[in-house]
Amino acid sequence: MDQLSQPAPSSVPGERPLAVITGVGRPVGIGAGIARELAREGWDLALSYWSPYDERMFASRPHQVAEIAHELRGLGAVVHTVEADLTDPATPARLLAEASGGRPIQALVLSHAESVDSSILDTNVESFDRHFAVNARAAWLLVKAFAEQFPEGLHGLGRIVALTSDHTVHNLPYGASKGALDRIVLAAARELGDLGISANVLNPGPIDTGWMDDPTRDALTARQPGGRLGRPEDVAAVVAFLVSGPGGWINGQLLKADGGFSA
C-alpha cells in the first residue's frame, strides 16, 4: 500500500475503516471500480444499489451485486450490501444506519445517479423531479445522515466525495441536478469542517461503463489528449487518495480528473 494513499486510521486499533459507496450495481461501473480500489487499500465497505434502475438502463442481472461483493471479500474487505431506492426521502438515513452496523462510517462516496437523456423541450416533470430526488435531494440527506453519525473521536478523519458531470446539453435533468449536487457537497466542506469532515466533488469526464455506442466512443476518444477514454480504475485511484489520511487536506474543491478532456 502506497504511503500517500493509505486509508484514514480507524477508531478501533487493528480494525479497517468503513466506507459507504452508493451506486454499486454493475461490475463495469465506476462505483464498483472505486469499491475494488478501496478494498485493496484497506477499507471495509457498505455498498448501495437499486436493481430497478440498473435493469431499466443497462439490462444488468440482479445477482451482479452479489458477484461484486464476493470479489471484494476476496480482497480482504468486510462487505455489506443494501438495496436502496433513493427516490424515497426516508432511504438515506436507513441506508447509513444499516451500513454502519454500529461502527463509525469514515467515508461517504456518492457515485449513484439517475441519468436519462432529455432536452429542454422534451423533459417531462416526472423525470425532472426524479433526477433531483436521486441526484440532489438524496445526496443532501446522505451527507446529513453521515454528519449526524460521525463521532467526535474521529476528528479530521471524515471524508465525502461525490461524482459529478459537465454533461448538460440534451441532458437537462441530469446536468441540472448534478449542478445542485455540486453546491450541496461544497457547502458541506464549510458547514461540516468543525466536525473534521472534508468534502469534495470529482468530475471524471466521460467514462465508458457500457452506456456508449461506437460513434460516441470514437468521438469522445478523439477529444482525449492521451488517445484513450478514462476507466473506472482511473477514477478510483483519485477517490482513494481523497478519502485517505493525507487526502483530507484537499477540501471544498470541484476537481477535474479527466485525462485532459476538459483542457
N, C-alpha and C positions, 0 to 999 in steps of 0.2 A: 504494500500500500504506500503510495506516494505521500510524503510528509505534508505537502501542501493541500492534499485533498482528503486528509483523514477526517472522519466524522467528528462532530462536536461530542465531547465526552458525555456519557450517561450519568444520570443522578445516582445510579447504583453501581459501585465499582465492579468491573468484570461483566456488566450487562451491556448489550448492544443498545444504542439509542433507537428510538422508534420514529418512523416517518409515515405519514399518510399521503398516498398518491391517488388522486382521482382520475377517472377516465382510463382505467387499465383493462380494456375489454378484448383487445386483439394482440396477438403476439408480434405483429409488424408495426404496432402503433408506437407513438412517442412515449406514452405512459409506460408501456412495457419496457421500452429501452431504458428509461430512467430507473425503473424498478430493478432491472438487471445490474445497472451500474452501482446503485446504492447498496444492493445486496453484496456485491463484491467489495464495496468499501466499508462494510461492517455494520450496516443498518438492518434492523428488523422492520417489517413493512406491514401496513394495512392498506389494502387496495380496494377502491370502489369501482363499480362498473354498472352499466344499465343495458341489459341484453336487448330490450325492445329497440333502442336506438341503433345498436350495432347491427342487429338483424335487418332493420329498416334501411340503413345506409350502406352496409357492407356485406350483407348476407352472411355474417360470421356465425360460426357454430357456438351454441350456448356453452359447451364444455371447454371452450378455449381458455376461459379464466382459470379453470382447474389445471390445465396444462401449464399455464404461466406460473401459477403458484407452486406446482411440483418442481418446475425448473429452478425457481428462486430458492426453494428449500434445499435443493441440491447445491446451492452456492453458500449455504450456511445460515440463511435467514429464517427467522420465525415469521410466518406469513399468515395473515388473516384477510379474508375477502368478504366484502359487503356489497350486496346489490342495493343500489341507491338511486331512487327516482328524484333527481334534483329539481324537478318542476314543483315538488311538494315542499313548501317552506318549513315543514317540520323535519325534513330529512337531514339537513346539515348537522343539527345538534345530535340527532340519533346516530348518525354516522360517526361523529367524533367520539361519542360515548362508547359505541360498540368497538371502535378501533382501538381505544386505549386499553381496554381490559384492566383498568386500574393503574396503568402505567402512564407517566407523562409522555405526551407527544411533543417531540422536539422540532419536527419539520413538517410543514404542510406544503405539498406540491400540487398546484391546481392545473391539471392537464386535460380536464374534461371540456367538452364543448358541444353545443348544438350548432350545426353548420349545414344549412340548406340554402343553396344559391337562389337568390331572387333579387330583383331590382326595385328602384323607387316606384315604378308604375305597376309592378305586379306582385309586390309583397302584400300578403293579407295580414289582418290584425292578429289573428290567432298565431301565425308564425312569428310575427314581430314580438308578441308577448311571450311566447315560449322561449325564444332566443334570450330575451332579457331575464326571464326567470332562471334559466340554466346558467348563462354566461356571466350575468351581473349579480342578480339577487342571491343566487346560491353561493357565489364567491364571497359576497359580503357576510352572509350568515356562517359560512365555513370559517372565515377569518375571525369573526366574532366568537364562535364556539372555541376555536383554537386558543384565542387570547384568554378566554374565561377559564380554561382548564390549565393554563400554563402556570407552573408552580414558581414561587419566589426563589426557591433554591437553585433554579437553573438560569439565573440572571445572566444575560449575554449569550445564551445558547439556543434561543428560539429562531427559527428560520421559516419564512414564507417565500415561495417562488411561484409565480403564475405565468403561464404561457399565453402570449398574445399574438396578434397578427396585424399587418397593414392592409389586408385584403378588404376593400370596401366597395369598389365599383362592381355592379351587378351581384353584390353580396351584402345588401344593405343591412338586414337584421343582424347578421354575424358581425360585420365590421363595426356597426354602431354599438352593439353590446360588448364587444371587446374593448372599445374605447372607454366604456363605463368601467369595465374590469380594471383597466389601467389605473384610472383615478382612484378606485377603491383601494387597490394594493399600495399605491404611492402614498395615499393618506395614512395607511397603516404604519408606514415607516416612521412617521412623526408621532402618530397617536399612540402607538404601542412601544415606542422606543424606551420608555421608562420601565417597561417590563423585561427589557433585554431581548426584544424580538426585532430582527431585521426583516425587511420586505422589499422584494424586487420583482420587476416584470421582465420577462425574457421573450424577445421576438426572434425565432429561429429561421425566419424566411421559409421558403417552400420546401417541405419535407415529403418525399413520396412514400406514403403509408398505404397505398392502394387506391387512392382517390383520383389519380391522374390517368388520362388516356394518353396514347402515344404522341399526338400533336402537342398536348400540353406539356408533357415531359420534355420533348425536344425543344420547345420554345423556351421553357424555363432554364433548361440546361445551357442553352446558348447564351443566357444572360449571366451565368455564373463565371467570374474571373478564373476560377480553378478548373472549369470544364466539367464539373460534376455537381449533382444535387446533394443537399445535405441528407444525412441519415439519422435515424433516431439516436444512434450512439454518439453522434456529434453533439446533439442537444444534451444528452445525458451527462457527458463529461463536464459541460458548463454548469448544469444543475448540481452535480456532485460537489463542485467547488463552492458554489453559492451556499449550500447547506452545511459545508464543513466548518470547523472552528475558525480557520483563517478567513473564510469567505464572509464572515459576519461583518467585516469592515466595509464591504460593499453594501450600501443601504439606500433605499429610496430612489433607485435607478430604473429607467426603462432601457434595457440593454439589447443591442442587436448582435447576435452571434450567428450570422447568416452566410458565412463564407465570402462576403463581399457583394452579395446580391443587391444590397441597397446602396452600394457605393456609386 
